[in-house]
Amino acid sequence: MLTTTIGRLRLASLLDGISYLILLFIAMPLKYLADFPMAVSIVGMAHGVLWVALCLALLLALVLGRLPFWWCVLTFICALIPFAPLWLDRRLRQFESPAAQ
């Protein structure tokens, strides 16, 4: 997965999506229900770093011409919707061809 530009984008998208789910469904309830605001600080920072990594991987895929512009827009939008990166991963595989890298 790490040998191609699209593979790195897929990995960054999945990691960002998983961190988003952890932030929404684990850290936020801990903050408000268990009065543990540090959970959001830690997970939020990790999610922010992974989101920046996703944006860089997306920019690299766009600049190198591995992903069409509208797919970049769709990938970015999917990063904002819970569970969408999991759906997107299967669709991004069509752009992953080691011969083209």
SEKE-981023 format. One record per residue (C-alpha): residue number from 0; residue in three letters; x, y, z. Coordinates in nm, 2 decimals, always signed. Example, Ala and Ser with C-alpha at 12.3 -4.5 7.8 and 13.67 -1.06 7.14 Angstrom:
BEGIN
<r><k>0</k><r>ALA</r><X>+1.23</X><Y>-0.45</Y><Z>+0.78</Z></r>
<r><k>1</k><r>SER</r><X>+1.37</X><Y>-0.11</Y><Z>+0.71</Z></r>
This chain:
BEGIN
<r><k>0</k><r>MET</r><X>+0.00</X><Y>+0.00</Y><Z>+0.00</Z></r>
<r><k>1</k><r>LEU</r><X>+0.29</X><Y>+0.24</Y><Z>+0.06</Z></r>
<r><k>2</k><r>THR</r><X>+0.46</X><Y>+0.18</Y><Z>-0.27</Z></r>
<r><k>3</k><r>THR</r><X>+0.23</X><Y>+0.39</Y><Z>-0.48</Z></r>
<r><k>4</k><r>THR</r><X>+0.10</X><Y>+0.75</Y><Z>-0.45</Z></r>
<r><k>5</k><r>ILE</r><X>-0.26</X><Y>+0.63</Y><Z>-0.44</Z></r>
<r><k>6</k><r>GLY</r><X>-0.17</X><Y>+0.37</Y><Z>-0.18</Z></r>
<r><k>7</k><r>ARG</r><X>-0.03</X><Y>+0.63</Y><Z>+0.04</Z></r>
<r><k>8</k><r>LEU</r><X>-0.34</X><Y>+0.84</Y><Z>-0.01</Z></r>
<r><k>9</k><r>ARG</r><X>-0.56</X><Y>+0.55</Y><Z>+0.08</Z></r>
<r><k>10</k><r>LEU</r><X>-0.37</X><Y>+0.48</Y><Z>+0.39</Z></r>
<r><k>11</k><r>ALA</r><X>-0.38</X><Y>+0.85</Y><Z>+0.50</Z></r>
<r><k>12</k><r>SER</r><X>-0.75</X><Y>+0.86</Y><Z>+0.43</Z></r>
<r><k>13</k><r>LEU</r><X>-0.82</X><Y>+0.54</Y><Z>+0.63</Z></r>
<r><k>14</k><r>LEU</r><X>-0.61</X><Y>+0.66</Y><Z>+0.93</Z></r>
<r><k>15</k><r>ASP</r><X>-0.77</X><Y>+1.00</Y><Z>+0.92</Z></r>
<r><k>16</k><r>GLY</r><X>-1.12</X><Y>+0.84</Y><Z>+0.90</Z></r>
<r><k>17</k><r>ILE</r><X>-1.05</X><Y>+0.61</Y><Z>+1.19</Z></r>
<r><k>18</k><r>SER</r><X>-0.91</X><Y>+0.90</Y><Z>+1.40</Z></r>
<r><k>19</k><r>TYR</r><X>-1.22</X><Y>+1.10</Y><Z>+1.32</Z></r>
<r><k>20</k><r>LEU</r><X>-1.44</X><Y>+0.82</Y><Z>+1.44</Z></r>
<r><k>21</k><r>ILE</r><X>-1.24</X><Y>+0.78</Y><Z>+1.76</Z></r>
<r><k>22</k><r>LEU</r><X>-1.27</X><Y>+1.15</Y><Z>+1.82</Z></r>
<r><k>23</k><r>LEU</r><X>-1.64</X><Y>+1.16</Y><Z>+1.76</Z></r>
<r><k>24</k><r>PHE</r><X>-1.75</X><Y>+0.84</Y><Z>+1.94</Z></r>
<r><k>25</k><r>ILE</r><X>-1.49</X><Y>+0.79</Y><Z>+2.21</Z></r>
<r><k>26</k><r>ALA</r><X>-1.31</X><Y>+1.11</Y><Z>+2.30</Z></r>
<r><k>27</k><r>MET</r><X>-1.62</X><Y>+1.34</Y><Z>+2.28</Z></r>
<r><k>28</k><r>PRO</r><X>-1.83</X><Y>+1.13</Y><Z>+2.51</Z></r>
<r><k>29</k><r>LEU</r><X>-1.54</X><Y>+1.10</Y><Z>+2.75</Z></r>
<r><k>30</k><r>LYS</r><X>-1.51</X><Y>+1.48</Y><Z>+2.76</Z></r>
<r><k>31</k><r>TYR</r><X>-1.88</X><Y>+1.55</Y><Z>+2.83</Z></r>
<r><k>32</k><r>LEU</r><X>-2.00</X><Y>+1.24</Y><Z>+3.01</Z></r>
<r><k>33</k><r>ALA</r><X>-1.69</X><Y>+1.14</Y><Z>+3.21</Z></r>
<r><k>34</k><r>ASP</r><X>-1.56</X><Y>+1.50</Y><Z>+3.25</Z></r>
<r><k>35</k><r>PHE</r><X>-1.23</X><Y>+1.41</Y><Z>+3.09</Z></r>
<r><k>36</k><r>PRO</r><X>-1.14</X><Y>+1.69</Y><Z>+2.85</Z></r>
<r><k>37</k><r>MET</r><X>-0.79</X><Y>+1.57</Y><Z>+2.80</Z></r>
<r><k>38</k><r>ALA</r><X>-0.92</X><Y>+1.29</Y><Z>+2.58</Z></r>
<r><k>39</k><r>VAL</r><X>-1.03</X><Y>+1.54</Y><Z>+2.31</Z></r>
<r><k>40</k><r>SER</r><X>-0.70</X><Y>+1.73</Y><Z>+2.34</Z></r>
<r><k>41</k><r>ILE</r><X>-0.49</X><Y>+1.42</Y><Z>+2.27</Z></r>
<r><k>42</k><r>VAL</r><X>-0.71</X><Y>+1.25</Y><Z>+2.01</Z></r>
<r><k>43</k><r>GLY</r><X>-0.79</X><Y>+1.59</Y><Z>+1.85</Z></r>
<r><k>44</k><r>MET</r><X>-0.42</X><Y>+1.67</Y><Z>+1.80</Z></r>
<r><k>45</k><r>ALA</r><X>-0.35</X><Y>+1.33</Y><Z>+1.65</Z></r>
<r><k>46</k><r>HIS</r><X>-0.65</X><Y>+1.37</Y><Z>+1.42</Z></r>
<r><k>47</k><r>GLY</r><X>-0.52</X><Y>+1.71</Y><Z>+1.31</Z></r>
<r><k>48</k><r>VAL</r><X>-0.18</X><Y>+1.57</Y><Z>+1.22</Z></r>
<r><k>49</k><r>LEU</r><X>-0.34</X><Y>+1.29</Y><Z>+1.03</Z></r>
<r><k>50</k><r>TRP</r><X>-0.57</X><Y>+1.53</Y><Z>+0.85</Z></r>
<r><k>51</k><r>VAL</r><X>-0.27</X><Y>+1.74</Y><Z>+0.74</Z></r>
<r><k>52</k><r>ALA</r><X>-0.10</X><Y>+1.42</Y><Z>+0.62</Z></r>
<r><k>53</k><r>LEU</r><X>-0.41</X><Y>+1.34</Y><Z>+0.42</Z></r>
<r><k>54</k><r>CYS</r><X>-0.41</X><Y>+1.68</Y><Z>+0.26</Z></r>
<r><k>55</k><r>LEU</r><X>-0.05</X><Y>+1.65</Y><Z>+0.16</Z></r>
<r><k>56</k><r>ALA</r><X>-0.11</X><Y>+1.30</Y><Z>+0.02</Z></r>
<r><k>57</k><r>LEU</r><X>-0.41</X><Y>+1.44</Y><Z>-0.17</Z></r>
<r><k>58</k><r>LEU</r><X>-0.20</X><Y>+1.73</Y><Z>-0.31</Z></r>
<r><k>59</k><r>LEU</r><X>+0.07</X><Y>+1.50</Y><Z>-0.41</Z></r>
<r><k>60</k><r>ALA</r><X>-0.17</X><Y>+1.27</Y><Z>-0.60</Z></r>
<r><k>61</k><r>LEU</r><X>-0.32</X><Y>+1.57</Y><Z>-0.77</Z></r>
<r><k>62</k><r>VAL</r><X>+0.01</X><Y>+1.73</Y><Z>-0.87</Z></r>
<r><k>63</k><r>LEU</r><X>+0.15</X><Y>+1.40</Y><Z>-1.00</Z></r>
<r><k>64</k><r>GLY</r><X>-0.16</X><Y>+1.34</Y><Z>-1.20</Z></r>
<r><k>65</k><r>ARG</r><X>-0.25</X><Y>+1.01</Y><Z>-1.03</Z></r>
<r><k>66</k><r>LEU</r><X>-0.60</X><Y>+1.13</Y><Z>-0.94</Z></r>
<r><k>67</k><r>PRO</r><X>-0.84</X><Y>+1.35</Y><Z>-1.13</Z></r>
<r><k>68</k><r>PHE</r><X>-0.95</X><Y>+1.68</Y><Z>-0.98</Z></r>
<r><k>69</k><r>TRP</r><X>-1.30</X><Y>+1.57</Y><Z>-0.90</Z></r>
<r><k>70</k><r>TRP</r><X>-1.18</X><Y>+1.26</Y><Z>-0.72</Z></r>
<r><k>71</k><r>CYS</r><X>-0.96</X><Y>+1.49</Y><Z>-0.51</Z></r>
<r><k>72</k><r>VAL</r><X>-1.26</X><Y>+1.70</Y><Z>-0.42</Z></r>
<r><k>73</k><r>LEU</r><X>-1.46</X><Y>+1.38</Y><Z>-0.34</Z></r>
<r><k>74</k><r>THR</r><X>-1.18</X><Y>+1.25</Y><Z>-0.12</Z></r>
<r><k>75</k><r>PHE</r><X>-1.16</X><Y>+1.58</Y><Z>+0.06</Z></r>
<r><k>76</k><r>ILE</r><X>-1.54</X><Y>+1.58</Y><Z>+0.12</Z></r>
<r><k>77</k><r>CYS</r><X>-1.53</X><Y>+1.22</Y><Z>+0.24</Z></r>
<r><k>78</k><r>ALA</r><X>-1.27</X><Y>+1.32</Y><Z>+0.50</Z></r>
<r><k>79</k><r>LEU</r><X>-1.54</X><Y>+1.54</Y><Z>+0.66</Z></r>
<r><k>80</k><r>ILE</r><X>-1.81</X><Y>+1.27</Y><Z>+0.68</Z></r>
<r><k>81</k><r>PRO</r><X>-1.79</X><Y>+0.99</Y><Z>+0.94</Z></r>
<r><k>82</k><r>PHE</r><X>-1.75</X><Y>+0.64</Y><Z>+0.78</Z></r>
<r><k>83</k><r>ALA</r><X>-1.71</X><Y>+0.79</Y><Z>+0.43</Z></r>
<r><k>84</k><r>PRO</r><X>-1.33</X><Y>+0.72</Y><Z>+0.41</Z></r>
<r><k>85</k><r>LEU</r><X>-1.41</X><Y>+0.35</Y><Z>+0.45</Z></r>
<r><k>86</k><r>TRP</r><X>-1.65</X><Y>+0.37</Y><Z>+0.15</Z></r>
<r><k>87</k><r>LEU</r><X>-1.40</X><Y>+0.57</Y><Z>-0.05</Z></r>
<r><k>88</k><r>ASP</r><X>-1.11</X><Y>+0.33</Y><Z>+0.00</Z></r>
<r><k>89</k><r>ARG</r><X>-1.27</X><Y>+0.07</Y><Z>-0.23</Z></r>
<r><k>90</k><r>ARG</r><X>-1.33</X><Y>+0.33</Y><Z>-0.50</Z></r>
<r><k>91</k><r>LEU</r><X>-0.97</X><Y>+0.46</Y><Z>-0.49</Z></r>
<r><k>92</k><r>ARG</r><X>-0.83</X><Y>+0.12</Y><Z>-0.57</Z></r>
<r><k>93</k><r>GLN</r><X>-0.93</X><Y>+0.17</Y><Z>-0.93</Z></r>
<r><k>94</k><r>PHE</r><X>-0.66</X><Y>+0.44</Y><Z>-0.96</Z></r>
<r><k>95</k><r>GLU</r><X>-0.39</X><Y>+0.23</Y><Z>-0.80</Z></r>
<r><k>96</k><r>SER</r><X>-0.18</X><Y>+0.06</Y><Z>-1.07</Z></r>
<r><k>97</k><r>PRO</r><X>+0.18</X><Y>+0.00</Y><Z>-0.99</Z></r>
<r><k>98</k><r>ALA</r><X>+0.28</X><Y>+0.02</Y><Z>-1.36</Z></r>
<r><k>99</k><r>ALA</r><X>+0.16</X><Y>+0.39</Y><Z>-1.37</Z></r>
<r><k>100</k><r>GLN</r><X>+0.36</X><Y>+0.49</Y><Z>-1.07</Z></r>
